[in-house]
Amino acid sequence: MRILVTGGAGYVGSVTVERLVDAGHEVTILDSMVTGHRQAAEPLATLVEGSFGDRTLVERTLVDRRIEAVLHCGARSLVGQSMSDPALYYHENVIGGIHLLDALLAAGVDRIVFSSTAATYGEPERVPLRESDPTRPVNTYGATKLAFEGAMRWYGIHGLRSMSLRYFNVAGASERHGEDHDPETHLIPNLLKAARTGQPATLFGDDYPTPDGTPIRDYIHVIDLADAHLLALGWTASAAAGTAEVLNLGSGGGFSVREVLEAAGQAIGTPIPTAMGPRRAGDPPVLVAAIDRAREVLGWTPRRSQLPEMIGSAWAWEQRRGET
Ligand SMILES: NC(=O)c1ccc[n+]([C@@H]2O[C@H](COP(=O)([O-])OP(=O)(O)OC[C@H]3O[C@@H](n4cnc5c(N)ncnc54)[C@H](O)[C@@H]3O)[C@@H](O)[C@H]2O)c1
């Protein structure tokens, strides 16, 4: 299959491109490098530098590269930044996204898989979260992702076949690619950084109504996540014209911040310095995905999403990167 991956030089995008290329697909990456890294762009893929919001560039790329399906991973995705600059998030994630959809229509490409997020739900009424649960995002980031999901659904009237994948907490690394955000807001890379530098990692609250007082989150190994994308792209080929599907991608279980901290200390063989800070606004006590729908629709099962494997692979990747 000939696939365009927006954001293919980012964390999730690079691992997914690696899996796609290894499976024999012909991949074109479209990345503006705003938070991506040139060295993360798979050498076996063709790299086009630019924005998915540049309609002319996208349409030309779709036609020239004879693209059959698009994987839309590119986005602004920092919750804090989305609250200090909502306009940026609406311009990039929503307006840019509409330009992307218009380019697809113009080029006659009717298959798209989208990197959505658990942030579309906001504070859950119950866990595990199901795709049919209310979506009431509590930050601009989640709101813009939900808005784009809606746009894809209504572009179904033009025949678009779309799948939104609502990721929970992505973790771990492949052989070649790993997580490299700046600023880094995710727990596991921040714990690894604390282990490396000796500077304590801040944990946000230990007075939650959970067994050990710290929040519980659902972590999914980035390779399990990437494999779901391969299946999702296959699904778009056989879906009826106009279909829009939404699936959660998590492991279906949760770990508390303290459990992750302990597992990280064990995985790397040294205790990790931390400092306890206050709760962060909008952080619910528990966020765990119900994943039966992804199992049913895609025939997908997460296989690597245990803490030692996720943390160990991330640490190994950081060590390898440090050596190069
Ligand atoms: N990492 C997670 O835990 C997580 C969780 C839920 C959802 N997501 C979503 O998954 C996707 C990938 O996340 P990530 O962690 O790999 O982030 P990332 O920042 O590492 O990757 C995003 C990539 O998109 C590119 N990009 C941004 N705006 C662009 C534009 N206008 N045109 C072209 N390229 C653009 C960036 O340069 C970067 O390479 C995002 O859509 C994010 O919202 C990630």
The ligand as an ORCA input file, in Angstrom:
! r2SCAN-3c Opt
* xyz 0 1
  N       2.386     10.371     22.774
  C       1.222     10.157     23.375
  O       1.168      9.625     24.521
  C      -0.067     10.506     22.674
  C      -1.278     10.270     23.350
  C      -2.478     10.567     22.696
  C      -2.472     11.082     21.406
  N      -1.286     11.349     20.787
  C      -1.316     11.918     19.425
  O      -0.459     11.153     18.615
  C       0.149     11.976     17.624
  C       1.646     11.821     17.700
  O       2.099     12.190     19.000
  P       3.637     12.147     19.351
  O       3.752     11.884     20.798
  O       4.336     11.286     18.375
  O       4.023     13.683     19.096
  P       5.317     14.298     18.379
  O       5.315     15.747     18.727
  O       6.525     13.482     18.703
  O       4.986     14.107     16.858
  C       4.135     14.966     16.133
  C       4.765     15.187     14.780
  O       3.879     15.999     13.997
  C       4.641     16.992     13.321
  N       3.746     18.114     13.016
  C       3.132     18.947     13.895
  N       2.395     19.851     13.220
  C       2.546     19.581     11.889
  C       2.029     20.159     10.689
  N       1.183     21.194     10.709
  N       2.373     19.597      9.506
  C       3.209     18.527      9.454
  N       3.743     17.952     10.554
  C       3.399     18.467     11.760
  C       5.763     17.311     14.280
  O       6.872     17.929     13.682
  C       6.099     15.934     14.844
  O       7.047     15.271     14.048
  C      -0.334     13.391     17.895
  O      -1.410     13.651     17.020
  C      -0.813     13.335     19.335
  O      -1.834     14.271     19.563
  C      -0.088     11.070     21.385
*
